[in-house]
């Protein structure tokens, strides 16, 4: 342990092989650097030192930024930054208490915080800490000649606790009372935990109440002034103030609407970044259920409350009650015995029918829930809300457990023998696969001729929506994470699950994003199991044009390398945020992305592209080279998904690939 606080590990040759200064948690000390790409993570509380809710990131663009954790780190999520774009490569706290942003060519850096004294004093230790409340603070610890110890707060940012985004949690906002932060719920919501107000709020009326309401009298609109939010609206249009209010009232997805300068901007639950804004002329409308969940539950409990017992003292009445009780118990026992008998017989008959149909082994094999067709029809409100449609049928949104669990129900429409075989293949394979980057199968329905699958619901749409249909592309670090998530999911399918699976249709439309923007692979309807030590040949071309490996058209056996090819095409789309084939381009050579990307790679002109401010050029070249290796014409030249993951993680070096002949 050095005097600086750095814990250093040496080998037998006195070479440093590890030091704690390279792995900061929530604090940096005097003499310590936080390099580009590094971050400080806040603790959960003053007593719980596990990872908390905020992080400080030294970005590759030279900007030092504070974000809530579990966000995609965009400008919308940031709540404080140094605005030092392109001015430095790392953060440094020197021994005089100056916190600086430096680059390799600077003799003196840009100050973030600075101490009142510029002289070095060995009796004073400085530390900069991101604390549990999201505030970044600079402290000095002074040891005087008598051994007394004092701690002083020198600087902090941001200056107000209410500037920390997500400090109060979802659906809430922060105000300062007597210089102390106070969290309040937005109209129409209540605290998740009244004893921990920073845990956020939940709405006190259900979505079902909104959907089944025959008139707008079930809920109302509450106006609030001097309020705004930083959330992106799902709807924006020019209209009058009254029309904006009515539009939110009649829209079940609307949590609130911001009316500003003639524009109506509606947002869904949860509202992440609501805040008070003094002196602002905007107006916010919040939807409020007139009958809250709590009051409705109380009404149900009151209705079900048994009537008060009337006490009688007459012996005749007591005898009558005893006789009736005995008779009731006897009849109930007989009814229960008869019910148990018929239920048992029914189960035996169903088991024999399944055995005759060859499905008994499947039912025992899976640890999935078997749904009835009626359950899924009710859960989807009669298959009302369609999320999408694929080659084997449509997918519908539904809810279980009184609206607490949102699901996606895939209704297969092909009921010929091939369609049923595909269904059983999907059941056997997905039922055994469990990975954080695969969409989870929750259950199934095989009632009569119905064939349905129940999946976990992915709230943030597909990767195709994120890359091609939004005005604001995800930042570089998020795109790198998405590429790794998908690669790890495919690696699991190819090498780590019980029976190897070829997906056959890897494309952005089949990559879904969960609540925390993690990428998960979906749609195993085209997946085929590989028999151990054998390769099954596909006789029908499966997949999507543009992502198909060349061997699909050569009548040769298909292996896992077909998925590697599709992943390579998609990896280039993730890097460049555009489709593989684009006709609306300025130059003919840009039409085919793989061809254009290879030319830029060999000419070392990738740095001329506008792919985002935080793009790391070295990492960009690596990902393009990995994509080029994946789309080689010969399957044997393509790397395995294990090699792809190692290359993307930086564990294995990547060489310059040959030009793909199919590009």
Secondary structure, 3 states (H helix, E strand, C coil): CCCCCCCEEECCCCCEEEEHHHCCCCEEECCEEEECCCEEEEECCCCCCCEEEEEEEECCCCCEEEEECCCCCCCCCEEEECCCCCCCCEEEECCCCCEEEECCCCCCCEEEECCCCCCCCCCEEEEEEECCCCCEEEEEEEECCCCCEEEEEEEEECCCHHHCCCCCCCCEEEEEECCEEEEEECCCEEECCCCCHHHCEEECCCHHHHHHCCCHHHEEEEEEECEEECCCCCEEEECCHHHHHHHHHCCCCCCEEEEECCEEEEECCCCCCEEECCCCCCEEEEEEECCCHHHHHHHHHHHHCCCCCCCCCCHHHHHHHHHHHHHHHHHHHHHHHHHHHHHHHHHHHHHHHHHHHCCHHHHHHCCCEECCHHHHHHHCCCCCCEEEEECCEEEEEEEECCCCEEEEEEEECCCCHHHHHHHHHHHHHHCCCCCCCECCEEEEECCCCCCEEEEECCCCCEHHHHHHCCCCCCCHHHHHHHHHHHHHHHHHHHHHCCCCEECCCCCHHHEEECCCCCEEECCCCCCEECCCCCCCCCCCCCCCCCCCCHHHHCCCCCCCHHHHHHHHHHHHHHHHCCCCECCCCCCHHHCEHHHHHHHHHHCCCHHHCCCCCCCCHHHHHHHHHHHHHHCCCCCCCCCCHHHHHHHHCCCCCCCCCCCCCCC
